[in-house]
Amino acid sequence: MRQLRILLLVLVCATLASAQTQTPPATQPSSAAPMPKRMTSFDVDAMDKSAQPCQDFYQFACGGFIAKNPIPPDQTRWGRFEMLREYNRAVSRQILDKAAAKKQYADANEQKIGDYYGTCLDQSATTAKKLVPAQQYLAQINGMKSTADLAKVIGSLHKQGLGGMFAWGPAPMLHNAAMTASWADQGGMALGNKDFYTKTDEKSVRIREQYVQHVANMLHLAGAPEADAKTQAQQVMDIEMKLANAAMTPTERRDTTKLDHWTKVADLQAMTPSFTWNNYFVEVGAPKIAELNVGNPAFFTALDAAIKTVPLAQWKTYLKWHFLHGQAESLPVEFSDETFSFYGKVLGGAQQQLPLWNRCMRATDGDLGEALGKYYVDVAFGGNAKERTLKMVGDIERAMETDIKTLDWMTDETKQKALEKLHAVANKIGYPDQWRDYSTLKVVRGDRLGNSLRANTFEFNRQLKKIGGPVDKKEWGMTPPTVNAYYSPLQNNINFPAGILQPPFFDNSIDDAVNYGAIGIVIGHELTHGFDDSGARFAANGDLKNWWSPVDKAEFEKRTSCIADQYSEYSPIEGVKLQGRLTLGENAADNGGSHLAIMALRSSYANGQEPAPKDGFTAEQRFWIGFGQVWCENVRPERARTMALSDPHSPGRFRTNGVVSNSPDFQKAFGCKAGDPMVRQNACRVW
């Protein structure tokens, strides 16, 4: 549900976000599809023992992996994180292949995931239909008589999960996080965030030229003569540029107070007189809305100016483009191939698309994630993994309590507020307590586009029912097979899907030292998000509310600025540096999480004694190697550049070396000395 996810991503901190690409079609499901090798959490072969840990710890922990694992042609980044994702996708493929081949099903959900996935695999049938299934939607766009019709048409497109103009949907109220309100926010820019439109360096200009050509190619595939398509593509770019110029950057949006604009609908209407909000709300089926949050008022002022000045024919082209872009995978193969040629090759550097089964698995997970996820959990998540993870969570929460109580820079009054927030954090591990009900979602074997749009509408309607009601804190924002985790500041909870509780992050058969270094630091990372530069703006109950004294706030900002300045020094690719303020929350969480996790590990020692060495390394050395090896990776230069512009996470090398160079615990474990590269002279620490 693309539009709603845009809104919710503003309010969620995740461990890692990664987009990938696509490849040649398989036409029949194969229950004998090979499974990739399951990883180990501590891999001696991944190391480069010729490197010195105090000189370059990332090379020491990951040099062997980097040398032995070139990036596959269908990937833009290849690391142990991605390997786990592919392992989980292979597990899901086994489930889906069997379901797609069945004639009789165990239940309705098995039939839905089987029919959805099986239809997606039959790409030749989708291609043979050409654009016939899309004509009714394109006709609605072409049928507009004036810009007054935009509100109704964009409402119809949004309800079907398609982008364009802006984003709208439900989210918790900022000042009453127990209740759900509606949000209107910036959107409608298919190239990405503001920086992709406004940077003037040679590479950025070239990417915009290639983007316009991509839009022209898509419009030409949809029937526009080649010359007309080029003109129309430039018109699309001109509209998106108007929107981008008024948009906020990802760094600006990290400050949630800048998104806090509680507004009467009548005032929003006065702000955008050219767009009839009542018609939009009627079309999407919204409940009666008197007030909503407007994330970026300046954006809507610019949108109204664009509606007044851009001819209707150009708006039709713009909306047609967003339909083709949003549903490229559900259209004839030429559209998905063309989409890969820009988003996969130009922006990511991939050489070929992912296999069709992989793309179809992702689509099924996206639209029927908890139906598929229930089967995934049955196959891949068992034993005492949940209980062992919960024990680590408890140990790390107790470590944070000790840490807060002993901070020398925070006053007692603010410490008490921090402890109240910590004690209120809820922990969600593995999978939902109650699985989602898909009984009203109709999945039809053979209807690829219809299945996608109906799934989007199902999710849109499910979200719509939340407006005006209490927030369901038991709901999950990620599906069980997902390799990720997140902290929700408005719900004050941490969430760990079963998909990440696998090697190399968590191994039920390995020693605590490695698990605390891998998943333990991730747990500490997510917990620290509640107290990073963004999460610290929210109170224990999730409300956007200052709980800091002025003196503590100043000390906090001094320490976070140290981290921002440190990571701004790192360059993932020649001519490009990381944005320290954009990546600040994730970097602060990595640093804080490592400190909490090693405190928790030490609290687990029997009789307070560090366990005997294994594989030639002490327990605390294994802790740090376990941490570093989670982030072993190779990255294509195109992907590295795109990430530096838009990803709030630092690349693996810097999120590893950045942390250990600030850590006295690491330096003690490996005997590092002042002057070594992994010993920062002015080390940064918040928590």
Secondary structure, DSSP 8 states (H G I E B T S, - for coil): -HHHHHHHHTT-EES------------S--TT--------SS-GGG--TTS-TTT-HHHHHHHHHHHH----TT-SEEEHHHHHHHHHHHHHHHHHHHHHH-SS-SSHHHHHHHHHHHHHH-HHHHHHTTTGGGHHHHHHHHT--SGGGHHHHHHHHHHTT---SEEEEEEE-SS-TTBEEEEEEE---TT-SHHHHH--SHHHHHHHHHHHHHHHHHHHHTT--HHHHHHHHHHHHHHHHHHHHHS--HHHHTSGGGG--EEEHHHHHHH-TTS-HHHHHHHHT----SEEEES-HHHHHHHHHHHHHS-HHHHHHHHHHHHHHHTGGGS-HHHHHHHIIIIIIITT--SS---HHHHHHHHHHHHSHHHHHHHHHHHH--TTHHHHHHHHHHHHHHHHHHHHHH-SSS-HHHHHHHHHHHHH-EEEEES-SS----TT----TT-HHHHHHHHHHHHHHHHHTTTTSB--TT--SS-TT-S--EEETTTTEEEEEGGGSSTTT--TTS-HHHHIIIIIHHHHHHHHHTTSTTGGGB-TTS-B-----HHHHHHHHHHHHHHHHHHHT--SBTTB---TTTSHHHHHHHHHHHHHHHHHHHHHSGGG-----BTTB-HHHHHHHHHHHHT-EEE-HHHHHHHHHH-SS--HHHHHHHHHTT-HHHHHHHT--TTSTTS-TT-----
